[in-house]
Amino acid sequence: MSLDDNLPDPIESASKGFVKALVELSLENISDLVKKFKDRKLAFIQDEETIKIVKE
């Protein structure tokens, strides 16, 4: 048994931290988008002509 056996795997630890942060950030962003949509501060464009103009 070496001294390193008691240390956490750095790749596993970093991966877990990254995934946790990504999930938390995603949940916050989704909540913000839903709130903006409910407050009518966010709308989805359905008009094809407007979409074409924006893409140009």
Secondary structure as UniProt FT lines:
FT   HELIX           3..6
FT   HELIX           10..38
FT   TURN            39..40
FT   HELIX           48..55
//
